[in-house]
Amino acid sequence: MAVPFRKVSKTSGRMRRTHYKLEATSTVKCPNCGAAIKAHRACKECGYYNGKEVVKKSEKETK
């Protein structure tokens, strides 16, 4: 099993980990109803994707 020859300093370890960060998910406006949705997904509010209804929504659910 490999063992480091010397201790890795706090600075070196932290500099290596600077790229391990979370990004906020980007959202776009639904062209049909204007709700904020994730890109390339069907809208949860109206059920439309790419100008077509892909998820059937009843009138009760939308109100």
KAURVEN-V967295 format. One record per residue. N is the residue number from 1. RES is the residue in one small letter. PHI is phi in whole degrees, 0 to 359 (NA if undefined). OMEGA is omega in whole degrees, -180 to 180 (none if undefined). D_CENTER is the distance of its C-alpha to the mean C-alpha in Angstrom with 1 decimal. Layout:
N/RES/PHI/OMEGA/D_CENTER + N/RES/PHI/OMEGA/D_CENTER
This chain:
1/m/NA/-178/38.1 + 2/a/284/178/37.1 + 3/v/232/180/37.6 + 4/p/296/-179/36.9 + 5/f/289/178/40.2 + 6/r/229/178/39.2 + 7/k/293/176/36.8 + 8/v/276/-177/33.6 + 9/s/292/179/33.8 + 10/k/299/-179/31.2 + 11/t/296/-179/30.6 + 12/s/296/180/30.1 + 13/g/296/-179/27.7 + 14/r/289/177/25.6 + 15/m/295/179/25.6 + 16/r/293/-176/24.4 + 17/r/270/-177/21.4 + 18/t/295/-178/20.3 + 19/h/270/-179/17.5 + 20/y/270/-179/16.0 + 21/k/232/-179/13.7 + 22/l/276/174/10.2 + 23/e/244/176/8.1 + 24/a/289/179/6.7 + 25/t/290/-179/3.5 + 26/s/275/180/6.0 + 27/t/237/176/7.9 + 28/v/232/178/11.2 + 29/k/274/175/14.4 + 30/c/292/-179/15.7 + 31/p/292/-178/18.9 + 32/n/274/-175/20.8 + 33/c/243/178/20.3 + 34/g/88/179/18.4 + 35/a/285/178/15.7 + 36/a/279/-179/12.3 + 37/i/226/172/9.9 + 38/k/288/-178/6.7 + 39/a/293/176/8.5 + 40/h/63/177/10.8 + 41/r/222/178/10.9 + 42/a/289/-179/14.0 + 43/c/288/179/14.3 + 44/k/285/-177/15.0 + 45/e/280/-174/17.7 + 46/c/249/178/19.8 + 47/g/84/-179/18.8 + 48/y/263/172/19.0 + 49/y/214/178/17.2 + 50/n/57/177/18.8 + 51/g/80/-180/21.8 + 52/k/235/177/22.7 + 53/e/280/-179/22.6 + 54/v/250/177/21.0 + 55/v/237/-178/20.7 + 56/k/286/177/24.0 + 57/k/245/178/23.9 + 58/s/273/-178/27.2 + 59/e/291/179/28.6 + 60/k/295/-177/28.5 + 61/e/292/-177/24.8 + 62/t/284/180/24.2 + 63/k/270/none/26.7
